[in-house]
Amino acid sequence: MTEQLRLMAVHAHPDDESSKGAATMAMYVDQGVDVLVATCTGGERGSVLNPKLQGRPEIEENIHEVRRKEMDEARAILGIKQAWLGFVDSGLPEGDPLPPLPEGCFALQDVKEAAEPLVRLIREFKPQVITTYDENGGYPHPDHIMTHKITMVAFEAAGDPDAYPDAGDPWQPLKLYYNHGFPMGRIRALHAYLTEHGLESPYGEWIAGWEKSGRKEREITTRVRCEDWFETRDRALIAHATQIDPDGPWFRVPLDVQREVWPTEDYELARTLIDVDLPEDDLFAGLRTPSLAAEAADTRD
């Protein structure tokens, strides 16, 4: 393979990259793929979720800087590159009725204008493959939904010489995937294994809530085996110390169980400009020849 493969993952907040697709990214880095995370916001309005760090004014008063340092540590663990798009965290509104979103936040930006820095970054980095969230944001956080919206616009516009003419030379990515960080098939499989072996499962209420909601499961088109990098994923996640309790439910399922029961991270192919054969086991399926990978450099007429 002489053409450099490049993967861009577009996420809403620092820590999202470590909870969604981190093992995949670490695996590709070790294979020589160039991987860049685009982080839309600084996570300024994120609560301190780790009970061990709550109530500490030096953290809460400097949460933006703290989360940047956490991102630096996670980036180094995963071996990836990372860029900030510079938007302000919208926070997660709570209450009934929901309060209005803060003025100037990411979720209230004009979608086409907000896509411009992402278009610029795509044209600079030149990824063949991009990952992001589905139209529901993976879960309905306003910043996750907005991340989906600007990524869809940027994917289509980056290769168009008439779109965003001041944002660099056109570059057309070829494949776009949605992350499925917590597919219900995985949750049910882990829950069944744990209960059958007399182990505590953290997933019972999760499954009950899903079934009550009546939501349908998304299609998984692409399963990437990356179980050898689950430990790296967890170390990157723990680096986001304000968000993650290392003694919390996230880490209660032993890694050897996770590797045995569900050794993949899972994706939904949302857009492709090349022919594909589904299901896939590689985000770069169909692109691992120099001629096909180089097609991304071609712009539309």
N, C-alpha and C positions, 0 to 999 in steps of 0.2 A: 504494500500500500504506500504509494508515494504522495498522494494528496492528503493533506492533514485533515482529519475529521474533527469537527467542532460541534459541541453541544451547548446550547444556551437554555437555562432554566429560569423562568420569570416568576418571581415570588413577591408576595405582598409585604412581608415583615421579616426582619431578622429572626431566625429560628424556624421559619417555614421551610427553608432549604434543607434543614437537618431532620425534619419530621416527614418529608415527602420526597422520596427519590434520592436520599443521600447515599445509600449503599450503591445504587446504580451509578451515581456520579463518581464515587470513589473507585469503583471497579473500572469505569472507563478511563479515569485518570491513570490508573496503573497499566492500562492497555496502551497508553500513549495518546489518548484523545484529549484535545484541548477543551476544557469545561469552564464556562462562565455563568455565574449566577447574577441576574439582574434583580436587585431588591428595590421595590417601588418606594417604600417609606422607611423611616427610621424607627418605627415602633414606639414613637414618643408617648402615645396614649395607652400603651399596653400596661395592664396592671402587673404588679409583682406577684406572680402566681406561686412561687416557691415559698412555703410558709417559713422556712428557715431564714429568709431574707426580708420578710415583711416587717414594716414598722421602722425601717432604718432610713432616717432622713437623708444620709449621704448618698443613698441609692435613689430614693424617690425624687429627690430634688435634682438629680443629674441623670435621669433615666436614659436620656438620649445618648449621652457619652458612654454610659455603662453598656447599653445595648450595642453600640458600635464596637466596643472592646470585645464583647462576647462574640460578635460576628467575626472579628479578626481571628479569634482563637478557633472558632468552628471552621473557618475558611482554611486555616493552616492544617487542621486535622484532616480535612477532606482532600486537600491538595488542589483545590479549585482556585480560579480567579473570581473576583466579585466586584460589582459596580453598583453604586447607589444612583437611583433615578431622581432622588431629591424631593419627593412628595411628602406631605405631612400626614401622618397616621390619622385615620378618621375615628378611631375608637370603635368599640362594639356597643351600640345603643341598647339599653335595657329598660324595661318598664312597659306599662300598658296604659295609655298609648306610648309608643316609642318616642323619645325626645328627638328633636331635629339634630342633624349632623352638624359638627362645628364648622363655622365659616372658614373657607379656604382649604378644607381638608381634601385629601386625594379623591374620595368618592364623589365629591361635588364638582370636580373639574370637567371641562368639556372633553369628551372622549377623543375627538380628533386632535385637539391641542395636546392632550396628555400623552398621546401616542408618539409625539415627535421625538422626545429623548430616547424612546425605545427604538424607533426607526433608526436614529443616528447610531445607537449602540449596535444594532444588528448589522448595519452597513460597515461599521468599524471592525467588528469581531468576525463577521462572515460565517455564521453557523449554518450547517446543512439541516440541523434538527433543532427544534424548539419544544420545550415542555412548559405547560402552565396548568391552570385550573379549568374545569368545565364552566358552563354558563351559570351554575349555582354557586360557583366559587369553591367547590368541594364541600363547603358548608357556608351558610349565608352571611358571612361577614362582608360588610360593604366594600372593604378594601380588596377582598378576594374576588368579588364580582367585578369590581373595576379593573383589577389585574387581568381578568379574562377579557374584558372588553378591549382594553388597549392592545393586548397581545394579538387578538384577532385582526384588529385594524393594522397593526404594524406588520404582521406576517404578509398581508396582502399588499401593503404599500411599499415595503422595503425594496422590492424589485422593480417598482414602477418609476421610471425616470421623471414622470410628470408629477409624482407625489413627493411632497417635502423636498423640493429641489435644493434647499440650503442645508440638508442633513447628510450630505456625503454622496458618494457614488452608489448607484443602485446595487443591491445584492438580494437575490431571491432564495430564501430558505426553501427546502423541498418537502419537509415533513413537520407536522405539528401534532403533539400529543397532549392529552389531558392526564395529569397525575391521578392515580387512584390509590391514595395512601392507606385507606382503611376500607377496602372492599368487604362487603358482608360475607362473601365466601370465605375469606381469610379469618374474619372474626368468628364465624360459626365453626370453622375447622379447628381453630385453636381452643375455643370453648369446649367442643366435644372431646378433644384429646385430653384437656386438663381434667374435666369432670370424670371421664372414663378411667383416668389414672389416679383418682382420688386427690387431685391437686386443686387448690383454690383458683377459680377463674375470675378475672376482673371484668368479664364481658357480659354477664347475665343481664344487668339492667340495660346495657347498650343494645343488646339484641331485642329485649322486650320493647324498648322505646322505638326501635326501627320498625318492628312489626306493627306497633300501634299507629305509627305515622302513615303506613300504607305506601311509603316510597318504593319505587322500583329500583332494582339494581342496574347500574350502568354496565354497558358492554365492555368487557376486557378483550382487547385485540392482541395485546403484546405483553408477554410475561418474561421479564429479564431475570435470569438466575444470578443472584448476587449475594448468596448467603455467607460467603467468606468475608464479606465486608459489613455484616450486621454489627459487629463490635465497633468498627470505625464509625458507623452511623450513630451508635449510641454515645460514643465519646463526643462526637460533634454536637449532639443534642444536649448532653450534660453541660457542654461549654456555655450554653445559654442559661446561665444559672438563675437569672431572675424569673425565667419562665418555666423551668423544669426542676422538679424535686427528684433527685436521684433515688430516693426511697419511695417514690410514688408508684401508682398503678402501671405507668408506662413500662416499667422495668420488672414487673412481677413475673412475667413469663420467661423462663430460662432460654438463653440463646440456643442451646442445643435442641430444645423443643421447637422453637421458631424455625430453625434450619431444617428440621425433619418434616414439620407439618406444612410449612409454606415458605419455600426457599426463594421466592421471587418477589420483585416489586412490579407493580402492574400498571398498565397504561391503556388508554383508548386513543387510537389513531383518529384524529379529527379532520386533518387536511393532509393530502399528499399530492404532489405534482409528478410523482413517478408511479409506475405500476408496482403493485405489492401483492404478495401472497399471504393471506391471513389464515390462521393466526401467526404471529411473529414471536421470535425470542430475542430480538435485537432491535434497538431504536434505529440503528443504521442499516437494517435489512434493506437490500437493494442499492446501497450506496458504497459498498466496500470494494469499489473499483475506481481507479483514478478518473476514468472518463465520466462516470455517473456523478461522482462527488463534485467534479469540476462544473457540471451543469448548473450548479447553484450560482455560478458567477454570471450566467447568461441573464440579461434583462429582457423584459417584455417589450414588444414593439410599441 
